[in-house]
Amino acid sequence: MANEVIKIALLGAGTIGGSVIKFLRENHEIISKRAEADIQIKNILVLPQEIEKLHAQGLPATENYEEILNDPEIKIVVELMGGINPAKDFALQAMAHGKNVVTANKDVVAQFGSELFEAAEKNHVDYLFEASVGGAIPIIMPLKRSLTANKITEILGIVNGTTNYMLTKMSEDGADYETVLKEAQAKGYAERNPAADVEGKDAARKIAILASIAFNSRVKFEDVSIEGITKITPDDICHAEKLGYVVKLLAIGKESELGIDVRVHPVLLNKNHPLASVNGVLNAIFVRGVPIDEAMFYGPGAGAPTASAVISDIIEITRGILTNSSGRFGCTCYEQKKICPVEETVSAYYLRLLVADKPGVLGQIATTFGNTGVSVKSVMQAAVELENHAEIVVVTHKVKHKNILQAQDALEKLSVVDKILSNIRVE
């Protein structure tokens, strides 16, 4: 074991924090050898009612952040509180006091990354956040270091385990959205208020972080076009299966002539795509670039395994402290690229229509698509129990989003179209 000692403090001892404590203890010898220093927990910030519990485990604990802030022995602060406040302020204060910061907080990184990276550079410390995207999956550091020889052109991610679990269950069991949501909540995969997950906001924060790194330009949460899974039905999943697709909630970042195209929404994904077989609560991130061509990072995206990414950042910072080389992995957003307007983004589309069951309907629909600049790739009629009605599934060729919106408006005005049941992109 190395002679050097690096003392750290944790802010929070919940699921991730507790796992960090556990694995730092259980794997102490191997971690110390790899870090070339003895990493010791000097203090843990918790709520007053949690202090005795930690003391009973032989762990230090405090309810007063000032104790950590003003302790010169503490070199690394590990922020695992979650939420914006006071997490953001605590991180800034730590760096102002010359302390390095590790975080798993996607909300803070996505919204205030620029401010935090500037603080790290100003104070000659590190601000590392591997655990903020993908849980245990290494993706931040590979983008910042291992893949820096590449021009990244596309990054696609299944980065929310809750929605991936729900869509997997809908596909496997034929269950509807409300049923699988209740099951996900019962298993602890979904919160009592699942909005951040099912509405795509969690994934949007993560793709904002990934796109900023991949395309070297600041992408903020509000730049991301967001659509969740609340409108996905078993019928959509069934039709997708027949057409050779699976339904996934994807976080998408692409670089186009019009700027950075960044969005989160459900897609019909070809069964042959590497991401199509990522099921349950697992996450995966697919990267395309030159010269690497394609690569995929796959594994557990949340919970206790996230401690792996947190501890890796602690080891990385420790090595920097020992070699007097802190701050090697600062902000990589050195360009100012435009965000591609969502109406200019390009995709193929799947539309499911409830229409009158009579001659000439397909002709009117085809004409409407043609008049709005949308080329139809395939049409499929599905059985429907409503008398004198039919259900039509249309898959288009690639088209701008503004054209599909125009087509949708025009279709809704046709007397033969009762309702547009679904409109999902095909990736």
Solvent accessible surface area in square Angstrom, and as a share of the most:
residue,aa,sasa,rsa
1,M,123,0.55
2,A,31,0.24
3,N,148,0.76
4,E,99,0.44
5,V,67,0.39
6,I,8,0.04
7,K,49,0.21
8,I,0,0.00
9,A,0,0.00
10,L,0,0.00
11,L,0,0.00
12,G,16,0.15
13,A,33,0.25
14,G,50,0.48
15,T,96,0.56
16,I,45,0.23
17,G,1,0.01
18,G,29,0.27
19,S,10,0.07
20,V,0,0.00
21,I,10,0.05
22,K,99,0.42
23,F,60,0.25
24,L,7,0.03
25,R,119,0.43
26,E,109,0.49
27,N,66,0.34
28,H,54,0.24
29,E,101,0.45
30,I,77,0.39
31,I,13,0.06
32,S,0,0.00
33,K,116,0.49
34,R,144,0.52
35,A,0,0.00
36,E,111,0.50
37,A,0,0.00
38,D,18,0.09
39,I,6,0.03
40,Q,65,0.29
41,I,32,0.16
42,K,67,0.28
43,N,19,0.10
44,I,0,0.00
45,L,18,0.09
46,V,13,0.07
47,L,104,0.52
48,P,74,0.46
49,Q,139,0.62
50,E,68,0.31
51,I,28,0.14
52,E,128,0.57
53,K,141,0.60
54,L,11,0.06
55,H,85,0.38
56,A,90,0.69
57,Q,81,0.36
58,G,63,0.60
59,L,12,0.06
60,P,46,0.29
61,A,17,0.13
62,T,7,0.04
63,E,102,0.46
64,N,67,0.34
65,Y,14,0.05
66,E,88,0.40
67,E,90,0.41
68,I,0,0.00
69,L,10,0.05
70,N,92,0.47
71,D,23,0.12
72,P,109,0.68
73,E,85,0.38
74,I,2,0.01
75,K,87,0.37
76,I,0,0.00
77,V,0,0.00
78,V,0,0.00
79,E,3,0.01
80,L,25,0.12
81,M,71,0.32
82,G,40,0.39
83,G,35,0.34
84,I,45,0.23
85,N,109,0.56
86,P,56,0.35
87,A,1,0.01
88,K,30,0.13
89,D,61,0.31
90,F,35,0.14
91,A,3,0.02
92,L,37,0.19
93,Q,68,0.30
94,A,0,0.00
95,M,0,0.00
96,A,69,0.53
97,H,96,0.43
98,G,44,0.42
99,K,8,0.03
100,N,8,0.04
101,V,0,0.00
102,V,0,0.00
103,T,1,0.00
104,A,20,0.15
105,N,8,0.04
106,K,53,0.22
107,D,33,0.17
108,V,1,0.01
109,V,6,0.03
110,A,5,0.04
111,Q,91,0.40
112,F,51,0.21
113,G,2,0.02
114,S,47,0.31
115,E,73,0.33
116,L,0,0.00
117,F,20,0.08
118,E,110,0.49
119,A,16,0.13
120,A,8,0.06
121,E,136,0.61
122,K,161,0.68
123,N,41,0.21
124,H,150,0.67
125,V,9,0.05
126,D,10,0.05
127,Y,7,0.03
128,L,4,0.02
129,F,6,0.02
130,E,11,0.05
131,A,7,0.05
132,S,3,0.02
133,V,0,0.00
134,G,0,0.00
135,G,4,0.04
136,A,20,0.16
137,I,4,0.02
138,P,78,0.49
139,I,0,0.00
140,I,4,0.02
141,M,24,0.11
142,P,17,0.11
143,L,12,0.06
144,K,18,0.07
145,R,119,0.43
146,S,84,0.54
147,L,17,0.08
148,T,91,0.53
149,A,91,0.70
150,N,27,0.14
151,K,125,0.53
152,I,11,0.06
153,T,46,0.27
154,E,17,0.08
155,I,0,0.00
156,L,3,0.01
157,G,1,0.01
158,I,3,0.01
159,V,2,0.01
160,N,9,0.05
161,G,16,0.15
162,T,11,0.06
163,T,2,0.01
164,N,2,0.01
165,Y,19,0.07
166,M,0,0.00
167,L,3,0.01
168,T,11,0.06
169,K,43,0.18
170,M,2,0.01
171,S,62,0.40
172,E,118,0.53
173,D,88,0.45
174,G,50,0.48
175,A,22,0.17
176,D,68,0.35
177,Y,26,0.10
178,E,100,0.45
179,T,71,0.41
180,V,1,0.01
181,L,18,0.09
182,K,136,0.58
183,E,52,0.23
184,A,0,0.00
185,Q,57,0.26
186,A,89,0.69
187,K,113,0.48
188,G,62,0.60
189,Y,89,0.34
190,A,9,0.07
191,E,118,0.53
192,R,228,0.83
193,N,114,0.58
194,P,21,0.14
195,A,27,0.21
196,A,48,0.37
197,D,21,0.11
198,V,5,0.03
199,E,72,0.32
200,G,0,0.00
201,K,79,0.33
202,D,10,0.05
203,A,3,0.02
204,A,0,0.00
205,R,50,0.18
206,K,20,0.08
207,I,0,0.00
208,A,1,0.00
209,I,7,0.04
210,L,0,0.00
211,A,0,0.00
212,S,3,0.02
213,I,14,0.07
214,A,10,0.08
215,F,2,0.01
216,N,34,0.17
217,S,2,0.01
218,R,66,0.24
219,V,2,0.01
220,K,86,0.37
221,F,44,0.18
222,E,121,0.54
223,D,38,0.20
224,V,11,0.06
225,S,37,0.24
226,I,61,0.31
227,E,72,0.32
228,G,14,0.13
229,I,0,0.00
230,T,67,0.39
231,K,167,0.71
232,I,8,0.04
233,T,45,0.26
234,P,42,0.26
235,D,70,0.36
236,D,1,0.00
237,I,15,0.08
238,C,61,0.37
239,H,11,0.05
240,A,0,0.00
241,E,93,0.42
242,K,132,0.56
243,L,51,0.25
244,G,27,0.26
245,Y,27,0.10
246,V,34,0.19
247,V,8,0.05
248,K,5,0.02
249,L,9,0.05
250,L,0,0.00
251,A,0,0.00
252,I,0,0.00
253,G,0,0.00
254,K,48,0.20
255,E,54,0.24
256,S,53,0.34
257,E,181,0.81
258,L,79,0.39
259,G,10,0.10
260,I,0,0.00
261,D,8,0.04
262,V,6,0.03
263,R,3,0.01
264,V,0,0.00
265,H,2,0.01
266,P,3,0.02
267,V,0,0.00
268,L,0,0.00
269,L,0,0.00
270,N,65,0.33
271,K,86,0.37
272,N,138,0.71
273,H,36,0.16
274,P,57,0.36
275,L,0,0.00
276,A,8,0.06
277,S,85,0.55
278,V,1,0.01
279,N,66,0.34
280,G,19,0.18
281,V,59,0.34
282,L,56,0.28
283,N,1,0.01
284,A,0,0.00
285,I,0,0.00
286,F,3,0.01
287,V,0,0.00
288,R,81,0.29
289,G,3,0.03
290,V,98,0.56
291,P,103,0.65
292,I,56,0.29
293,D,93,0.48
294,E,84,0.38
295,A,26,0.20
296,M,69,0.31
297,F,38,0.16
298,Y,118,0.45
299,G,8,0.07
300,P,57,0.36
301,G,10,0.09
302,A,71,0.55
303,G,30,0.28
304,A,42,0.33
305,P,58,0.37
306,T,4,0.02
307,A,0,0.00
308,S,62,0.40
309,A,4,0.03
310,V,0,0.00
311,I,11,0.06
312,S,58,0.38
313,D,5,0.03
314,I,0,0.00
315,I,21,0.11
316,E,18,0.08
317,I,1,0.00
318,T,0,0.00
319,R,100,0.37
320,G,1,0.01
321,I,48,0.24
322,L,58,0.29
323,T,94,0.55
324,N,145,0.74
325,S,34,0.22
326,S,41,0.26
327,G,36,0.35
328,R,123,0.45
329,F,32,0.13
330,G,39,0.37
331,C,60,0.36
332,T,34,0.20
333,C,29,0.17
334,Y,161,0.61
335,E,71,0.32
336,Q,181,0.81
337,K,57,0.24
338,K,149,0.63
339,I,51,0.26
340,C,8,0.05
341,P,60,0.38
342,V,52,0.30
343,E,74,0.33
344,E,35,0.16
345,T,6,0.04
346,V,69,0.40
347,S,7,0.05
348,A,15,0.11
349,Y,3,0.01
350,Y,0,0.00
351,L,0,0.00
352,R,10,0.04
353,L,0,0.00
354,L,22,0.11
355,V,1,0.01
356,A,22,0.17
357,D,85,0.44
358,K,113,0.48
359,P,133,0.84
360,G,49,0.47
361,V,7,0.04
362,L,95,0.47
363,G,42,0.41
364,Q,77,0.34
365,I,5,0.03
366,A,58,0.45
367,T,80,0.47
368,T,12,0.07
369,F,1,0.00
370,G,49,0.47
371,N,121,0.62
372,T,22,0.13
373,G,52,0.50
374,V,6,0.03
375,S,64,0.41
376,V,50,0.29
377,K,119,0.50
378,S,44,0.29
379,V,74,0.43
380,M,49,0.22
381,Q,120,0.53
382,A,16,0.12
383,A,108,0.84
384,V,47,0.27
385,E,181,0.81
386,L,100,0.50
387,E,143,0.64
388,N,108,0.55
389,H,57,0.25
390,A,5,0.04
391,E,14,0.06
392,I,6,0.03
393,V,1,0.01
394,V,1,0.01
395,V,7,0.04
396,T,0,0.00
397,H,85,0.38
398,K,160,0.68
399,V,13,0.08
400,K,73,0.31
401,H,25,0.11
402,K,75,0.32
403,N,31,0.16
404,I,0,0.00
405,L,74,0.37
406,Q,93,0.41
407,A,0,0.00
408,Q,41,0.18
409,D,78,0.41
410,A,32,0.25
411,L,0,0.00
412,E,100,0.45
413,K,168,0.71
414,L,40,0.20
415,S,107,0.69
416,V,3,0.02
417,V,11,0.06
418,D,74,0.38
419,K,121,0.51
420,I,26,0.13
421,L,54,0.27
422,S,11,0.07
423,N,40,0.20
424,I,9,0.05
425,R,18,0.07
426,V,14,0.08
427,E,54,0.24
